[in-house]
Every structure is written in structure tokens, then in C-alpha cells.
Amino acid sequence: MPPASPRPVDNLYDDDYPAYTMGRAAEMLSTTPAFLRALGEHRLITPLRSEGGHRRYSRYQLRIAARARELVDQGTPIESACRIVILEDQLEEARRINEQLRLGDESQSQTSA
């Protein structure tokens, strides 16, 4: 028996589910489809493609694009904005991992004490 597919409502809570078309994503960010394509060209976000080949964006990707849009609106060149957002994302991930390791070390030292 094949595994059950996720319920459609489950996708509403999935930050990585590609729920938004390019047009809707651009509208939500008050930008243009060209801006979203440029973010893809600079490898900030890589939208998934529908069966018909249309770009689809997730909520996570829209948050990343919104941050880039803020920087561009402040006068930062798009290439630099993309690099800044990538570095911010990497820093946040490193902090998250560091916190997990720190908490793991604390619980291990409490267990052995």
C-alpha cells in the first residue's frame, strides 16, 4: 500500500511548500516579476517549477525576497543585497547550531555531574 499523501491543509503550515505563483509573490512583495527573476539569477532564491514550468515560491523564499527588497529600497545594489541576505541567513544558521551544541553540552555536563 503506498504511503498516504499529506493532507492539503498540512501544506498551509509548511514554510517550504511552493504555494505562490510569480505574479502573486510579486504582488505580495509589492515588486515586479523581474525583481524575483533577478533574485533567482543572483542565486538568492531558486523557485520550484510547476508541471507547466511556472515558477512557484514558498513562504520562506518570500521572506528572503522581502529582506532583499528592503535592502534594495535603501539603495543597496541587488548583487550586494543578495550577498548580504545570504550571509545573514548563514549567520542565523550558525547561531542556531551553536545554541543547540551549547544546550547539548550543558545537559551532558549536568548528567555527568
TIMI-2910 file (N, C-alpha, C, CB; in pm, 1 decimal, decimal comma, always signed):
<rs>
+----------+----------+----------+----------+----------+----------+----------+----------+----------+----------+----------+----------+------+
!      n_x !      n_y !      n_z !     ca_x !     ca_y !     ca_z !      c_x !      c_y !      c_z !     cb_x !     cb_y !     cb_z ! resn !
+----------+----------+----------+----------+----------+----------+----------+----------+----------+----------+----------+----------+------+
!    +84,3 !   -117,2 !     +0,0 !     +0,0 !     +0,0 !     +0,0 !    +89,1 !   +123,9 !     +0,0 !    -96,1 !     -0,4 !   +121,8 !  Met !
!    +66,8 !   +220,4 !    -89,7 !   +152,4 !   +340,3 !    -95,2 !   +131,6 !   +426,7 !    +28,6 !   +123,1 !   +422,8 !   -223,0 !  Pro !
!   +235,5 !   +500,3 !    +67,0 !   +221,3 !   +586,6 !   +183,7 !   +114,6 !   +692,0 !   +157,2 !   +356,0 !   +653,4 !   +219,5 !  Pro !
!    +44,8 !   +727,6 !   +261,2 !    -59,7 !   +829,2 !   +248,8 !     +4,0 !   +963,6 !   +214,5 !   -142,8 !   +839,8 !   +379,7 !  Ala !
!    -58,7 !  +1034,4 !   +123,0 !     -7,6 !  +1167,1 !    +88,8 !    -51,4 !  +1265,0 !   +197,2 !    -58,3 !  +1213,1 !    -52,1 !  Ser !
!    +25,5 !  +1372,4 !   +215,9 !    -11,3 !  +1467,4 !   +319,6 !   -146,5 !  +1532,0 !   +286,2 !    +98,4 !  +1575,4 !   +335,6 !  Pro !
!   -219,0 !  +1564,4 !   +390,0 !   -345,8 !  +1632,9 !   +369,1 !   -318,1 !  +1770,8 !   +310,8 !   -426,3 !  +1643,7 !   +501,7 !  Arg !
!   -402,6 !  +1820,1 !   +219,8 !   -379,6 !  +1952,5 !   +160,6 !   -366,1 !  +2062,4 !   +264,7 !   -492,1 !  +1986,9 !    +66,4 !  Pro !
!   -440,6 !  +2052,2 !   +374,5 !   -433,7 !  +2155,6 !   +477,0 !   -296,1 !  +2158,4 !   +543,5 !   -542,5 !  +2133,3 !   +582,0 !  Val !
!   -224,4 !  +2045,4 !   +545,2 !    -90,4 !  +2041,5 !   +603,7 !     +4,2 !  +2136,8 !   +530,9 !    -34,6 !  +1898,6 !   +599,8 !  Asp !
!    -16,7 !  +2156,1 !   +402,5 !    +69,4 !  +2245,4 !   +324,8 !    +56,4 !  +2390,7 !   +369,1 !    +36,5 !  +2234,0 !   +177,0 !  Asn !
!    -54,8 !  +2425,6 !   +435,2 !    -73,1 !  +2562,5 !   +481,8 !    +29,1 !  +2600,2 !   +588,4 !   -213,5 !  +2580,7 !   +536,3 !  Leu !
!    +82,8 !  +2500,7 !   +656,7 !   +176,8 !  +2525,8 !   +765,6 !   +321,8 !  +2497,9 !   +726,4 !   +139,8 !  +2441,7 !   +885,1 !  Tyr !
!   +342,9 !  +2461,4 !   +603,4 !   +476,4 !  +2425,9 !   +554,7 !   +541,3 !  +2547,7 !   +490,1 !   +469,3 !  +2308,0 !   +453,6 !  Asp !
!   +644,2 !  +2603,7 !   +555,4 !   +713,6 !  +2721,2 !   +503,4 !   +783,0 !  +2695,0 !   +370,2 !   +814,6 !  +2769,3 !   +604,1 !  Asp !
!   +810,2 !  +2567,9 !   +340,2 !   +883,0 !  +2535,3 !   +218,2 !   +791,5 !  +2492,4 !   +103,4 !   +982,6 !  +2426,2 !   +246,5 !  Asp !
!   +661,5 !  +2488,0 !   +126,8 !   +568,7 !  +2446,8 !    +21,6 !   +556,0 !  +2558,9 !    -82,0 !   +429,3 !  +2411,0 !    +81,5 !  Tyr !
!   +579,9 !  +2528,1 !   -209,9 !   +577,3 !  +2631,3 !   -314,8 !   +433,6 !  +2669,8 !   -353,0 !   +652,9 !  +2581,8 !   -439,7 !  Pro !
!   +371,3 !  +2751,4 !   -271,2 !   +229,6 !  +2781,8 !   -284,5 !   +199,1 !  +2902,5 !   -372,8 !   +171,8 !  +2804,4 !   -150,1 !  Ala !
!   +297,0 !  +2986,5 !   -399,7 !   +268,9 !  +3115,0 !   -463,0 !   +325,8 !  +3124,1 !   -604,2 !   +324,5 !  +3227,1 !   -378,6 !  Tyr !
!   +242,2 !  +3167,4 !   -695,8 !   +287,4 !  +3190,9 !   -833,2 !   +375,6 !  +3315,1 !   -834,5 !   +166,1 !  +3207,4 !   -931,3 !  Thr !
!   +447,3 !  +3334,3 !   -942,0 !   +532,6 !  +3452,0 !   -952,8 !   +450,2 !  +3580,3 !   -942,4 !   +610,3 !  +3449,4 !  -1084,8 !  Met !
!   +337,2 !  +3583,5 !  -1010,4 !   +254,2 !  +3703,4 !  -1006,1 !   +204,5 !  +3734,5 !   -866,6 !   +137,2 !  +3688,3 !  -1098,9 !  Gly !
!   +158,5 !  +3632,1 !   -796,0 !   +109,4 !  +3652,3 !   -659,4 !   +223,7 !  +3690,1 !   -566,9 !    +39,0 !  +3525,9 !   -607,6 !  Arg !
!   +338,7 !  +3626,7 !   -582,2 !   +454,7 !  +3659,1 !   -498,9 !   +496,3 !  +3804,2 !   -520,2 !   +572,5 !  +3564,5 !   -530,4 !  Ala !
!   +502,3 !  +3847,8 !   -645,6 !   +540,2 !  +3986,1 !   -675,6 !   +438,8 !  +4083,0 !   -615,4 !   +551,0 !  +4008,0 !   -828,3 !  Ala !
!   +312,1 !  +4048,3 !   -624,6 !   +206,8 !  +4132,6 !   -568,0 !   +221,1 !  +4142,2 !   -416,4 !    +67,9 !  +4077,6 !   -604,8 !  Glu !
!   +245,6 !  +4031,2 !   -351,6 !   +259,7 !  +4029,1 !   -205,6 !   +378,5 !  +4113,3 !   -159,6 !   +275,7 !  +3885,1 !   -156,0 !  Met !
!   +484,3 !  +4116,5 !   -239,4 !   +605,3 !  +4191,2 !   -204,2 !   +604,7 !  +4332,7 !   -259,6 !   +727,6 !  +4118,1 !   -254,3 !  Leu !
!   +497,8 !  +4367,5 !   -331,4 !   +488,0 !  +4499,1 !   -397,4 !   +609,7 !  +4524,2 !   -485,8 !   +474,7 !  +4612,1 !   -292,3 !  Ser !
!   +640,1 !  +4426,3 !   -567,1 !   +753,2 !  +4435,2 !   -658,0 !   +710,7 !  +4381,2 !   -793,9 !   +876,0 !  +4357,4 !   -602,7 !  Thr !
!   +805,3 !  +4354,9 !   -879,6 !   +775,9 !  +4305,5 !  -1013,6 !   +827,4 !  +4163,2 !  -1029,6 !   +838,1 !  +4397,4 !  -1120,3 !  Thr !
!   +771,6 !  +4090,7 !  -1125,0 !   +827,3 !  +3959,0 !  -1155,2 !   +975,3 !  +3966,9 !  -1194,9 !   +747,0 !  +3893,1 !  -1267,0 !  Pro !
!  +1014,6 !  +4076,2 !  -1259,6 !  +1155,0 !  +4092,8 !  -1298,7 !  +1246,2 !  +4095,3 !  -1175,8 !  +1173,0 !  +4222,2 !  -1380,5 !  Ala !
!  +1199,7 !  +4156,5 !  -1067,2 !  +1279,2 !  +4158,4 !   -944,2 !  +1298,2 !  +4016,4 !   -892,4 !  +1211,8 !  +4246,7 !   -836,4 !  Phe !
!  +1191,9 !  +3938,0 !   -892,7 !  +1202,3 !  +3799,0 !   -846,8 !  +1294,1 !  +3717,8 !   -937,0 !  +1063,7 !  +3733,9 !   -841,3 !  Leu !
!  +1285,9 !  +3739,7 !  -1066,8 !  +1377,0 !  +3669,8 !  -1158,9 !  +1521,7 !  +3708,8 !  -1129,8 !  +1341,5 !  +3702,1 !  -1306,5 !  Arg !
!  +1544,5 !  +3837,2 !  -1101,0 !  +1680,7 !  +3883,5 !  -1070,3 !  +1734,2 !  +3815,9 !   -944,0 !  +1683,1 !  +4037,1 !  -1053,1 !  Ala !
!  +1648,2 !  +3796,4 !   -844,2 !  +1692,2 !  +3726,8 !   -722,7 !  +1733,4 !  +3584,2 !   -755,0 !  +1580,9 !  +3726,9 !   -616,3 !  Leu !
!  +1662,4 !  +3523,1 !   -848,6 !  +1699,1 !  +3388,5 !   -893,0 !  +1831,1 !  +3388,9 !   -968,4 !  +1589,5 !  +3329,9 !   -981,1 !  Gly !
!  +1850,7 !  +3488,8 !  -1052,3 !  +1976,0 !  +3499,0 !  -1128,6 !  +2096,0 !  +3517,1 !  -1035,7 !  +1968,7 !  +3616,3 !  -1228,2 !  Glu !
!  +2074,1 !  +3585,4 !   -924,1 !  +2182,0 !  +3607,0 !   -826,7 !  +2186,9 !  +3496,4 !   -721,8 !  +2164,7 !  +3742,3 !   -757,9 !  His !
!  +2107,6 !  +3391,6 !   -744,6 !  +2107,0 !  +3270,4 !   -662,8 !  +2067,4 !  +3293,9 !   -517,6 !  +2241,8 !  +3207,4 !   -666,9 !  Arg !
!  +1984,9 !  +3395,1 !   -495,5 !  +1934,5 !  +3415,6 !   -360,5 !  +1821,4 !  +3316,9 !   -333,0 !  +1885,9 !  +3561,6 !   -341,2 !  Leu !
!  +1730,7 !  +3303,8 !   -427,0 !  +1622,3 !  +3206,9 !   -415,1 !  +1609,0 !  +3131,1 !   -546,7 !  +1488,3 !  +3277,0 !   -377,5 !  Ile !
!  +1574,7 !  +3006,8 !   -535,9 !  +1552,3 !  +2923,7 !   -654,0 !  +1410,5 !  +2869,1 !   -645,6 !  +1658,0 !  +2807,3 !   -664,1 !  Thr !
!  +1318,7 !  +2929,0 !   -720,1 !  +1181,1 !  +2881,4 !   -711,7 !  +1167,0 !  +2741,8 !   -770,4 !  +1087,4 !  +2977,5 !   -783,2 !  Pro !
!  +1072,1 !  +2669,1 !   -717,9 !  +1039,6 !  +2539,8 !   -776,6 !   +956,7 !  +2566,0 !   -902,0 !   +962,5 !  +2447,6 !   -674,6 !  Leu !
!   +944,6 !  +2466,3 !   -984,3 !   +866,8 !  +2481,6 !  -1107,7 !   +745,6 !  +2390,0 !  -1102,5 !   +953,7 !  +2450,3 !  -1232,9 !  Arg !
!   +633,4 !  +2443,2 !  -1148,9 !   +512,6 !  +2361,6 !  -1159,9 !   +530,8 !  +2265,3 !  -1276,7 !   +384,8 !  +2450,8 !  -1179,3 !  Ser !
!   +436,9 !  +2173,0 !  -1292,5 !   +444,6 !  +2079,6 !  -1405,3 !   +447,3 !  +2154,1 !  -1537,6 !   +326,5 !  +1982,1 !  -1402,7 !  Glu !
!   +383,4 !  +2269,6 !  -1542,0 !   +382,2 !  +2350,9 !  -1664,0 !   +504,2 !  +2440,0 !  -1679,0 !   +259,2 !  +2435,7 !  -1666,8 !  Gly !
!   +597,5 !  +2435,1 !  -1582,6 !   +721,3 !  +2513,1 !  -1591,1 !   +713,9 !  +2650,8 !  -1527,5 !   +759,8 !  +2528,4 !  -1732,9 !  Gly !
!   +604,7 !  +2682,5 !  -1460,2 !   +590,4 !  +2813,9 !  -1397,9 !   +660,2 !  +2817,3 !  -1263,3 !   +442,7 !  +2850,2 !  -1381,6 !  His !
!   +718,6 !  +2932,1 !  -1232,1 !   +787,8 !  +2947,8 !  -1104,2 !   +686,4 !  +2949,7 !   -990,0 !   +873,0 !  +3077,3 !  -1103,3 !  Arg !
!   +722,3 !  +2881,0 !   -880,3 !   +638,5 !  +2876,5 !   -760,4 !   +727,9 !  +2905,2 !   -639,8 !   +565,7 !  +2737,0 !   -745,9 !  Arg !
!   +680,2 !  +2990,2 !   -550,0 !   +758,7 !  +3035,7 !   -434,6 !   +696,6 !  +2991,7 !   -303,2 !   +772,4 !  +3187,3 !   -436,5 !  Tyr !
!   +782,4 !  +2965,9 !   -206,9 !   +737,2 !  +2928,3 !    -72,3 !   +734,1 !  +3052,9 !    +17,1 !   +830,6 !  +2818,4 !    -10,6 !  Ser !
!   +673,5 !  +3038,2 !   +133,2 !   +672,0 !  +3149,7 !   +229,0 !   +812,9 !  +3183,8 !   +274,2 !   +584,7 !  +3115,6 !   +350,7 !  Arg !
!   +895,4 !  +3083,0 !   +293,9 !  +1035,1 !  +3108,7 !   +332,8 !  +1104,9 !  +3192,3 !   +225,2 !  +1111,7 !  +2974,7 !   +355,4 !  Tyr !
!  +1087,7 !  +3155,6 !    +99,7 !  +1150,4 !  +3230,3 !     -9,5 !  +1097,0 !  +3373,0 !    -15,7 !  +1126,8 !  +3159,2 !   -143,6 !  Gln !
!   +969,8 !  +3391,9 !    +13,2 !   +912,9 !  +3526,7 !    +12,0 !   +971,1 !  +3612,2 !   +124,0 !   +760,6 !  +3520,3 !    +24,8 !  Leu !
!   +998,0 !  +3551,6 !   +240,3 !  +1062,0 !  +3627,8 !   +348,4 !  +1203,6 !  +3670,1 !   +307,8 !  +1066,5 !  +3544,1 !   +478,8 !  Arg !
!  +1276,0 !  +3579,9 !   +243,1 !  +1410,9 !  +3611,8 !   +195,2 !  +1404,2 !  +3724,3 !    +91,0 !  +1479,0 !  +3485,3 !   +134,7 !  Ile !
!  +1310,6 !  +3712,8 !     -2,1 !  +1294,3 !  +3814,2 !   -107,1 !  +1254,8 !  +3948,9 !    -46,5 !  +1188,2 !  +3769,2 !   -210,1 !  Ala !
!  +1170,6 !  +3946,0 !    +56,8 !  +1128,9 !  +4070,5 !   +122,3 !  +1248,2 !  +4140,1 !   +186,2 !  +1021,0 !  +4042,5 !   +228,4 !  Ala !
!  +1337,9 !  +4062,6 !   +247,2 !  +1458,5 !  +4121,6 !   +308,3 !  +1546,3 !  +4184,9 !   +200,4 !  +1539,1 !  +4013,8 !   +387,1 !  Arg !
!  +1562,8 !  +4116,5 !    +88,6 !  +1641,1 !  +4172,9 !    -22,0 !  +1574,8 !  +4300,2 !    -72,8 !  +1656,1 !  +4070,2 !   -137,2 !  Ala !
!  +1444,4 !  +4298,3 !    -81,4 !  +1371,1 !  +4416,8 !   -128,2 !  +1395,4 !  +4535,2 !    -35,9 !  +1220,3 !  +4387,2 !   -137,3 !  Arg !
!  +1396,3 !  +4512,4 !    +95,9 !  +1424,6 !  +4620,2 !   +191,9 !  +1560,4 !  +4683,2 !   +163,5 !  +1420,3 !  +4566,8 !   +336,6 !  Glu !
!  +1660,3 !  +4599,0 !   +142,7 !  +1795,5 !  +4649,3 !   +118,2 !  +1803,2 !  +4726,7 !    -13,3 !  +1895,6 !  +4533,4 !   +116,6 !  Leu !
!  +1739,5 !  +4674,7 !   -116,2 !  +1739,5 !  +4743,4 !   -245,8 !  +1666,8 !  +4877,4 !   -233,7 !  +1672,7 !  +4654,9 !   -355,1 !  Val !
!  +1557,8 !  +4879,2 !   -160,4 !  +1483,9 !  +5004,6 !   -140,5 !  +1567,4 !  +5108,4 !    -66,1 !  +1354,5 !  +4978,0 !    -63,6 !  Asp !
!  +1663,8 !  +5061,9 !    +14,0 !  +1752,9 !  +5152,4 !    +88,1 !  +1872,2 !  +5196,6 !     +3,8 !  +1802,6 !  +5084,6 !   +215,6 !  Gln !
!  +1877,6 !  +5149,0 !   -121,0 !  +1983,9 !  +5191,7 !   -211,6 !  +2095,7 !  +5091,4 !   -231,5 !  +2041,8 !  +5316,9 !   -162,3 !  Gly !
!  +2084,2 !  +4974,1 !   -174,4 !  +2186,9 !  +4871,5 !   -191,6 !  +2171,2 !  +4806,7 !   -329,1 !  +2177,9 !  +4764,3 !    -78,8 !  Thr !
!  +2278,4 !  +4793,4 !   -404,6 !  +2268,0 !  +4723,4 !   -534,2 !  +2218,0 !  +4580,5 !   -513,4 !  +2405,5 !  +4721,9 !   -607,3 !  Pro !
!  +2143,1 !  +4530,1 !   -607,5 !  +2079,8 !  +4398,9 !   -591,1 !  +2182,1 !  +4288,0 !   -567,2 !  +1996,1 !  +4365,8 !   -713,7 !  Ile !
!  +2297,3 !  +4293,7 !   -634,3 !  +2400,0 !  +4191,1 !   -613,0 !  +2446,1 !  +4191,6 !   -467,9 !  +2520,3 !  +4213,8 !   -707,3 !  Glu !
!  +2467,6 !  +4311,4 !   -414,3 !  +2512,3 !  +4324,1 !   -275,2 !  +2401,8 !  +4283,3 !   -179,1 !  +2557,1 !  +4468,0 !   -245,7 !  Ser !
!  +2278,9 !  +4321,2 !   -209,7 !  +2166,0 !  +4284,8 !   -124,3 !  +2154,2 !  +4132,9 !   -114,7 !  +2034,8 !  +4345,8 !   -178,4 !  Ala !
!  +2168,3 !  +4065,4 !   -226,5 !  +2160,3 !  +3919,4 !   -226,5 !  +2271,1 !  +3858,9 !   -141,5 !  +2168,1 !  +3865,3 !   -369,6 !  Cys !
!  +2390,3 !  +3911,5 !   -155,2 !  +2503,7 !  +3859,5 !    -76,6 !  +2482,0 !  +3883,6 !    +72,1 !  +2636,0 !  +3925,2 !   -121,7 !  Arg !
!  +2432,5 !  +4001,2 !   +107,5 !  +2405,2 !  +4033,4 !   +248,2 !  +2302,4 !  +3936,7 !   +305,7 !  +2355,0 !  +4179,2 !   +262,4 !  Ile !
!  +2194,9 !  +3913,0 !   +231,9 !  +2088,9 !  +3824,3 !   +281,1 !  +2142,2 !  +3681,8 !   +296,3 !  +1966,9 !  +3826,4 !   +185,4 !  Val !
!  +2223,4 !  +3637,4 !   +203,3 !  +2284,0 !  +3503,7 !   +213,7 !  +2370,6 !  +3494,8 !   +339,1 !  +2368,8 !  +3471,6 !    +87,5 !  Ile !
!  +2451,2 !  +3595,8 !   +363,0 !  +2537,8 !  +3595,9 !   +481,9 !  +2456,2 !  +3603,9 !   +610,8 !  +2636,7 !  +3713,2 !   +475,7 !  Leu !
!  +2348,8 !  +3683,8 !   +610,3 !  +2262,1 !  +3690,4 !   +727,9 !  +2199,6 !  +3554,1 !   +756,6 !  +2152,1 !  +3796,2 !   +707,8 !  Glu !
!  +2156,5 !  +3486,8 !   +652,4 !  +2095,1 !  +3355,1 !   +667,0 !  +2196,9 !  +3253,7 !   +720,6 !  +2037,7 !  +3307,2 !   +531,9 !  Asp !
!  +2319,7 !  +3259,1 !   +669,4 !  +2424,3 !  +3169,0 !   +716,9 !  +2459,4 !  +3196,6 !   +862,7 !  +2548,8 !  +3182,1 !   +629,9 !  Gln !
!  +2463,0 !  +3324,1 !   +900,0 !  +2492,5 !  +3361,0 !  +1038,3 !  +2382,7 !  +3310,4 !  +1131,8 !  +2507,8 !  +3513,9 !  +1051,3 !  Leu !
!  +2258,2 !  +3326,7 !  +1091,6 !  +2147,0 !  +3278,2 !  +1173,8 !  +2153,7 !  +3127,0 !  +1191,7 !  +2012,8 !  +3317,6 !  +1111,1 !  Glu !
!  +2186,6 !  +3055,9 !  +1085,9 !  +2200,3 !  +2909,7 !  +1093,7 !  +2315,2 !  +2871,3 !  +1186,6 !  +2223,5 !  +2849,7 !   +953,0 !  Glu !
!  +2427,6 !  +2941,8 !  +1177,5 !  +2541,9 !  +2913,1 !  +1264,5 !  +2505,7 !  +2940,0 !  +1410,7 !  +2664,6 !  +2998,0 !  +1222,9 !  Ala !
!  +2432,0 !  +3046,3 !  +1436,0 !  +2389,0 !  +3075,7 !  +1573,1 !  +2295,9 !  +2966,2 !  +1625,9 !  +2318,4 !  +3212,5 !  +1579,0 !  Arg !
!  +2205,1 !  +2918,9 !  +1540,0 !  +2112,1 !  +2813,3 !  +1579,6 !  +2188,5 !  +2685,7 !  +1616,0 !  +2010,8 !  +2785,0 !  +1466,2 !  Arg !
!  +2284,7 !  +2649,1 !  +1531,9 !  +2365,4 !  +2528,8 !  +1557,5 !  +2446,8 !  +2546,0 !  +1684,3 !  +2458,7 !  +2498,7 !  +1438,4 !  Ile !
!  +2505,9 !  +2662,7 !  +1702,3 !  +2585,4 !  +2691,2 !  +1821,3 !  +2499,7 !  +2677,8 !  +1947,6 !  +2646,5 !  +2832,4 !  +1812,6 !  Asn !
!  +2377,6 !  +2729,1 !  +1942,4 !  +2288,0 !  +2719,8 !  +2057,2 !  +2252,5 !  +2574,3 !  +2086,8 !  +2160,6 !  +2801,5 !  +2032,4 !  Glu !
!  +2225,6 !  +2497,0 !  +1982,9 !  +2195,8 !  +2354,4 !  +2002,0 !  +2313,8 !  +2282,0 !  +2065,6 !  +2159,9 !  +2288,5 !  +1867,8 !  Gln !
!  +2433,7 !  +2310,6 !  +2017,2 !  +2553,1 !  +2247,6 !  +2073,2 !  +2574,9 !  +2290,3 !  +2217,6 !  +2676,0 !  +2282,2 !  +1989,1 !  Leu !
!  +2553,5 !  +2418,6 !  +2244,4 !  +2570,8 !  +2468,9 !  +2380,8 !  +2472,1 !  +2401,5 !  +2475,2 !  +2552,9 !  +2621,7 !  +2385,1 !  Arg !
!  +2347,2 !  +2390,7 !  +2432,8 !  +2245,9 !  +2325,6 !  +2517,0 !  +2277,2 !  +2177,8 !  +2535,0 !  +2105,8 !  +2342,5 !  +2456,1 !  Leu !
!  +2328,9 !  +2113,5 !  +2431,2 !  +2369,1 !  +1973,0 !  +2441,8 !  +2483,4 !  +1954,8 !  +2538,3 !  +2408,0 !  +1918,7 !  +2306,4 !  Gly !
!  +2582,7 !  +2045,6 !  +2535,0 !  +2695,4 !  +2039,9 !  +2627,9 !  +2649,9 !  +2061,2 !  +2771,1 !  +2800,2 !  +2143,9 !  +2590,7 !  Asp !
!  +2555,8 !  +2154,1 !  +2792,6 !  +2506,8 !  +2181,5 !  +2928,3 !  +2433,9 !  +2059,2 !  +2984,3 !  +2412,6 !  +2304,9 !  +2928,6 !  Glu !
!  +2349,0 !  +1998,3 !  +2904,3 !  +2274,2 !  +1883,0 !  +2954,4 !  +2368,0 !  +1764,3 !  +2978,4 !  +2162,4 !  +1844,0 !  +2855,2 !  Ser !
!  +2471,8 !  +1750,9 !  +2894,8 !  +2566,5 !  +1642,9 !  +2913,8 !  +2649,3 !  +1664,0 !  +3041,4 !  +2658,3 !  +1631,3 !  +2791,8 !  Gln !
!  +2689,1 !  +1787,8 !  +3068,4 !  +2768,9 !  +1814,8 !  +3187,5 !  +2683,1 !  +1799,4 !  +3314,5 !  +2830,1 !  +1957,0 !  +3180,2 !  Ser !
!  +2553,3 !  +1828,6 !  +3306,0 !  +2464,4 !  +1809,8 !  +3420,9 !  +2442,8 !  +1660,7 !  +3448,1 !  +2328,7 !  +1880,1 !  +3396,6 !  Gln !
!  +2439,4 !  +1580,5 !  +3342,1 !  +2419,4 !  +1437,4 !  +3356,9 !  +2541,4 !  +1371,6 !  +3421,9 !  +2390,7 !  +1373,6 !  +3220,8 !  Thr !
!  +2660,5 !  +1418,6 !  +3384,0 !  +2781,7 !  +1356,7 !  +3435,3 !  +2823,8 !  +1411,7 !  +3570,7 !  +2893,1 !  +1374,9 !  +3337,3 !  Ser !
!  +2756,1 !  +1516,7 !  +3619,0 !  +2794,4 !  +1577,8 !  +3747,7 !  +2738,7 !  +1500,9 !  +3865,3 !  +2746,8 !  +1722,2 !  +3754,5 !  Ala !
+----------+----------+----------+----------+----------+----------+----------+----------+----------+----------+----------+----------+------+
</rs>
